[in-house]
Amino acid sequence: MATAAVEYAKHMARSDIQQLEVTLPGEHYLDSGQFVRERESIFHTEWFCVGRLEGLEGKGDYRLVNILGESILVVCDADGLLHAFNNVCRHRGAELVRSATTDEQCGTFKAGIRCPYHSWNYELNGDLHSTPHMNIDKSCLGLHKVDIDSWGGYVFVRVIPGEESLAGMLGDVPSRIRRYPITELRVGHRIDYSVASNWKVILENYNECYHCAGVHPELCNVVPAFRKGGGDGLDWDRGIPQREGTNTFTLSGTTNRAPFPDLNEDEMTRHKGELLYPNLMLSLSMDHAASFTLWPRSPGRTDIICEFLFHPEEMRKPYFDPLDAVEFWDLVNKQDWDICESVQRGMKSRVFDAGYYGPMEDLSLDLREYVRGRLNK
């Protein structure tokens, strides 16, 4: 580790000469101890997106998710309110929903939540309802609650209680994309990916388009602006202009789907993207959104759920077909995942101790500062 620190210091010195910013040290992408620190300081203390609200809208609907080793149960009660709990019975610690086979499970509780071990029963709001053959005070043995909130049709949980509101974490994002009907959109298709790469490599890749000209020829055919100056000077707040005659992210740049109803003139022909740390990437076209939730599993493995969101009115039309967007995004996604996996393999070399950010990669610096800020709290 001392040698790594010396080499990193050399990088810092060299970056002053070359006017390049230095990335996080290589150990941040490779080391299991670093991954544990991120689990405690980021993924268990920040608001973490656990997916869309769909499937959690009826009485008893539940979703079980694994957030870096912590099994969390999200449940909808009879009044449509969402609750989140640690997936642990208060009696002897048994899982309320067995999670050994998969990282995500969905279903519906017919009545309350029954522990499969000794049949302790809990209300959908987490209160203890009954304990067979035991007469005990139930008021202090409800399920352990987890912070939960929602925005834009997404559900967020926070494993360790905290003070910052979800609105505070979202910042200006809701205002920037207020004309897109994010809350109303529904999932028209889903693809699950497993990427042999650190989560930060994936977010850094999403945060810049310096790589686009070399990695994404089909994307640059629709958005020629990505080829110019290594993606320098792109105005993401206004949106990225597409090739004349195109207005969405498909191989042709066109579609038979109608645009979202309240978009302004720019948003009818420009593409927008948002990154909500630590694990939600959102790409917006005039007729659909591509939504990515990242699920870090280890220093070198990240699962990604990609959902394609469409307006329900379009989905009800007899000719609705999401595949023009799905096939385009699947191509672009696989190009991204492939290059991210290559980066992850390259960083394992004994000569790698840190990388550099070019001037056009300034958004990637946000991730560097984000990680440092959380780990140094």
C-alpha positions in Angstrom: 0.0 0.0 0.0 2.9 2.3 0.7 4.2 1.8 -2.9 0.7 2.5 -4.3 0.6 5.8 -2.3 4.0 6.8 -3.7 2.9 6.0 -7.3 -0.3 7.9 -6.8 1.7 10.9 -5.6 3.7 10.7 -8.7 0.5 10.8 -10.7 -0.6 13.9 -8.9 2.7 15.6 -9.7 2.6 14.6 -13.4 -1.0 15.8 -13.7 0.1 19.3 -12.8 2.4 19.3 -15.8 0.0 17.8 -18.2 -3.0 19.7 -16.9 -4.9 16.5 -16.4 -6.9 15.5 -13.3 -6.0 12.3 -11.6 -8.7 9.7 -11.0 -9.3 7.8 -7.8 -6.4 5.4 -7.0 -6.7 2.0 -8.5 -7.4 0.3 -5.2 -10.8 2.1 -5.2 -11.8 0.0 -8.2 -10.2 -3.3 -7.2 -9.9 -3.7 -3.4 -12.4 -5.6 -1.4 -11.7 -3.5 1.7 -12.5 -0.4 -0.3 -15.8 -2.0 -1.5 -16.7 -2.7 2.2 -16.1 1.0 3.1 -18.3 2.1 0.1 -21.0 -0.3 1.3 -21.0 1.3 4.8 -20.5 5.0 3.7 -22.4 5.1 0.5 -24.8 2.3 -0.4 -26.1 1.8 3.2 -26.3 5.4 4.2 -27.4 7.1 1.0 -30.8 6.9 -0.7 -30.6 3.8 -3.0 -33.0 3.3 -5.9 -34.6 -0.1 -5.8 -36.6 0.2 -9.0 -39.9 1.4 -10.4 -43.1 1.6 -8.4 -44.8 -0.9 -10.7 -45.5 -4.1 -8.9 -45.8 -2.4 -5.6 -49.2 -0.7 -6.0 -51.6 -3.2 -4.6 -52.3 -4.5 -1.1 -49.7 -6.9 0.0 -47.4 -6.4 -3.0 -43.8 -6.9 -2.0 -40.3 -6.7 -3.5 -37.3 -8.3 -1.9 -33.9 -6.8 -2.8 -30.3 -7.3 -1.8 -28.4 -4.1 -1.2 -24.8 -5.1 -0.9 -25.6 -8.0 1.5 -28.5 -6.4 3.3 -31.8 -8.1 2.5 -34.6 -5.4 2.4 -38.3 -6.1 2.1 -40.5 -3.4 0.4 -44.2 -3.8 1.0 -47.4 -2.0 0.0 -50.1 -1.8 2.7 -53.9 -1.7 2.4 -53.9 2.1 2.1 -51.3 2.1 -0.8 -48.5 3.2 1.5 -45.0 1.8 1.1 -43.0 0.4 3.9 -39.5 -1.1 4.0 -38.1 -3.5 6.5 -35.0 -5.6 7.1 -35.9 -9.1 6.0 -35.5 -10.4 9.6 -38.0 -11.9 12.0 -37.8 -10.3 15.5 -38.1 -13.8 17.1 -35.0 -15.7 16.0 -33.7 -13.8 13.0 -35.2 -16.0 10.3 -35.7 -14.5 6.8 -39.3 -13.4 6.4 -38.9 -14.2 2.7 -36.2 -16.7 1.9 -33.6 -15.0 -0.3 -31.0 -17.7 -0.9 -31.8 -18.3 -4.6 -31.9 -14.8 -6.1 -31.1 -11.2 -5.4 -34.6 -9.9 -6.4 -38.0 -11.5 -5.6 -41.5 -10.1 -6.1 -44.9 -11.4 -4.9 -48.0 -10.6 -2.9 -48.7 -11.4 0.7 -52.3 -12.7 0.9 -52.8 -11.3 4.4 -49.9 -10.3 6.7 -46.2 -11.2 6.7 -45.7 -14.6 8.3 -42.3 -15.8 9.3 -41.9 -19.4 7.9 -40.0 -20.5 11.0 -42.3 -20.2 13.9 -45.3 -18.4 12.3 -44.9 -15.0 13.9 -47.3 -12.8 12.0 -46.8 -9.1 11.1 -49.1 -6.5 9.7 -48.2 -5.0 6.3 -47.0 -1.9 8.1 -44.5 -4.0 10.2 -46.4 -4.2 13.5 -46.4 -7.5 15.2 -49.8 -9.1 15.0 -49.6 -12.5 16.6 -47.2 -15.0 18.2 -48.6 -18.5 18.3 -48.7 -20.0 21.8 -47.0 -17.0 23.3 -48.7 -14.2 25.3 -46.2 -11.3 25.0 -46.2 -7.5 24.6 -46.2 -7.1 20.9 -45.9 -3.3 20.8 -42.1 -3.3 20.9 -41.4 -6.2 18.6 -42.4 -4.8 15.2 -40.2 -5.3 12.2 -37.0 -3.2 11.9 -38.0 -0.3 9.6 -35.9 1.1 6.8 -36.3 4.7 5.5 -38.4 4.7 2.2 -39.6 7.4 -0.2 -40.5 7.8 -3.8 -40.1 10.2 -6.7 -40.9 10.0 -10.4 -42.3 6.5 -10.2 -39.1 5.3 -8.5 -38.7 3.8 -5.0 -35.8 4.7 -2.8 -34.7 3.2 0.5 -32.0 4.0 3.0 -30.6 1.1 5.0 -29.2 3.1 7.8 -31.5 6.0 9.0 -30.3 9.4 8.0 -31.3 13.1 8.1 -31.1 14.1 4.4 -34.5 13.9 2.6 -34.9 12.3 -0.7 -35.8 15.7 -2.1 -32.4 17.0 -0.8 -30.6 14.2 -2.5 -32.4 14.7 -5.8 -31.5 18.4 -5.9 -32.3 20.1 -9.2 -33.0 16.9 -11.1 -36.8 17.1 -10.8 -36.8 20.7 -12.0 -34.5 20.0 -15.0 -36.8 17.2 -16.3 -40.1 18.4 -15.1 -41.8 18.3 -18.6 -41.1 14.6 -18.9 -44.0 12.6 -17.4 -41.6 10.3 -15.5 -44.1 9.3 -12.9 -46.7 8.2 -15.4 -44.4 6.1 -17.6 -44.7 2.3 -17.5 -42.1 -0.4 -18.2 -42.5 -1.7 -21.7 -39.4 -4.0 -21.7 -36.6 -5.0 -19.3 -33.1 -6.4 -19.8 -30.9 -7.6 -17.0 -27.1 -7.4 -17.4 -24.3 -8.6 -15.3 -21.1 -6.6 -15.9 -17.6 -7.7 -14.8 -16.7 -4.1 -13.8 -16.6 -1.9 -10.7 -19.7 0.3 -10.4 -17.6 3.5 -10.5 -16.1 2.5 -13.9 -19.7 2.2 -15.3 -20.7 5.6 -13.9 -17.6 7.3 -15.1 -18.3 5.9 -18.6 -21.9 7.2 -18.4 -20.7 10.6 -17.3 -18.6 11.4 -20.4 -18.8 11.0 -24.2 -15.0 11.2 -24.9 -15.4 7.5 -25.7 -18.4 7.7 -27.9 -16.7 8.3 -31.3 -14.6 5.2 -30.9 -17.0 2.9 -29.1 -20.5 3.9 -30.4 -20.6 4.3 -34.2 -24.4 3.7 -34.3 -25.1 6.2 -31.5 -22.9 8.8 -33.2 -24.8 8.3 -36.4 -27.9 9.5 -34.6 -26.1 12.1 -32.5 -23.1 13.5 -34.5 -22.4 16.0 -31.7 -20.8 13.2 -29.7 -18.0 13.0 -32.3 -17.0 16.7 -32.0 -14.1 17.6 -29.8 -14.2 14.3 -27.9 -17.7 15.2 -26.5 -16.4 18.6 -25.2 -18.8 21.5 -24.6 -22.1 19.4 -24.7 -25.0 21.3 -23.1 -26.7 18.5 -21.1 -29.1 21.0 -19.4 -30.5 22.0 -22.8 -30.1 18.5 -24.3 -27.9 17.1 -26.9 -29.0 17.8 -30.5 -29.6 14.9 -32.9 -29.0 14.5 -36.6 -31.4 16.6 -38.6 -34.5 14.6 -39.3 -34.2 12.4 -36.2 -35.7 12.8 -32.8 -35.3 9.7 -30.7 -32.8 6.9 -29.8 -33.4 4.2 -32.3 -31.2 2.9 -35.2 -33.1 5.1 -37.6 -33.5 8.0 -35.1 -37.2 7.9 -35.7 -40.3 6.1 -34.4 -44.0 5.9 -34.8 -44.5 6.8 -31.1 -45.9 10.2 -30.3 -43.8 12.6 -28.2 -44.5 13.2 -24.6 -47.3 15.8 -24.5 -45.6 18.7 -22.5 -42.1 18.8 -23.9 -40.6 22.1 -25.1 -39.2 22.6 -28.6 -35.7 21.6 -27.6 -36.9 18.4 -25.9 -38.7 17.3 -29.0 -35.4 16.8 -30.8 -32.7 16.7 -28.1 -31.6 14.0 -25.7 -31.1 14.4 -22.0 -29.4 12.4 -19.4 -29.4 12.4 -15.6 -27.2 10.5 -13.1 -28.7 10.2 -9.5 -25.9 9.0 -7.2 -25.2 6.4 -6.3 -27.1 4.0 -8.6 -29.7 5.5 -11.0 -28.9 6.5 -14.6 -31.7 8.0 -16.7 -31.6 8.8 -20.4 -34.5 10.7 -21.9 -35.8 10.8 -25.4 -38.9 12.5 -26.7 -41.0 9.3 -26.6 -39.3 7.0 -24.1 -36.8 6.8 -21.3 -34.0 4.2 -20.7 -33.6 3.6 -17.0 -30.6 1.9 -15.4 -30.4 0.8 -11.8 -26.9 -0.4 -10.7 -26.5 -3.2 -8.1 -22.9 -3.5 -7.0 -22.1 -7.1 -6.0 -18.3 -7.0 -5.6 -15.3 -4.8 -6.5 -15.4 -6.3 -10.0 -19.1 -7.2 -10.6 -22.1 -4.9 -11.1 -25.6 -6.1 -12.0 -27.6 -3.6 -14.0 -31.4 -3.6 -14.6 -32.3 -1.7 -17.7 -36.0 -0.8 -18.1 -37.5 0.9 -21.1 -40.3 3.4 -20.1 -43.1 4.5 -22.3 -46.3 6.5 -22.0 -49.3 4.3 -21.1 -51.4 5.9 -23.9 -48.8 4.7 -26.4 -48.6 1.3 -24.9 -52.4 0.9 -25.3 -52.2 1.4 -29.1 -52.5 -1.8 -31.1 -49.3 -1.3 -33.0 -47.1 -0.5 -30.0 -43.8 -2.1 -30.3 -40.8 -1.1 -28.0 -38.2 -3.1 -29.9 -36.9 -0.2 -32.1 -35.7 1.5 -28.9 -34.8 -1.7 -27.1 -32.6 -3.1 -29.9 -30.8 0.3 -30.2 -30.1 0.6 -26.5 -29.1 -3.1 -26.1 -26.5 -2.5 -28.8 -25.2 0.6 -27.2 -25.3 -0.9 -23.7 -23.3 -4.0 -24.7 -20.7 -1.7 -26.3 -20.4 0.2 -23.0 -20.3 -2.9 -20.8 -17.7 -4.5 -23.0 -15.3 -1.5 -22.8 -16.0 -1.2 -19.0 -15.0 -4.8 -18.5 -11.8 -4.1 -20.5 -11.0 -1.2 -18.2 -11.5 -3.4 -15.2 -9.2 -6.0 -16.6 -6.6 -3.4 -17.5 -6.6 -1.8 -14.0 -5.4 -5.2 -12.6 -2.0 -4.7 -14.2 0.9 -4.1 -11.8 1.7 -0.9 -13.7 -1.7 0.7 -13.1 -2.0 2.9 -10.0 -4.4 5.6 -11.2 -5.8 7.1 -14.4 -6.4 10.6 -15.8 -9.4 12.7 -16.6 -9.2 14.9 -19.8 -10.8 18.4 -19.9 -13.9 17.0 -21.6 -14.4 14.5 -18.8 -15.2 17.1 -16.2 -18.5 15.4 -15.2 -16.6 12.3 -14.3 -14.9 14.4 -11.6 -18.2 14.6 -9.8 -18.0 10.9 -9.1 -14.5 11.3 -7.7 -15.6 14.1 -5.4 -18.8 12.3 -4.5 -16.9 9.2 -3.4 -14.2 11.1 -1.5 -16.9 13.2 0.2 -18.8 10.2 1.5 -15.8 8.2 2.6 -14.3 11.2 4.5 -17.4 12.1 6.5 
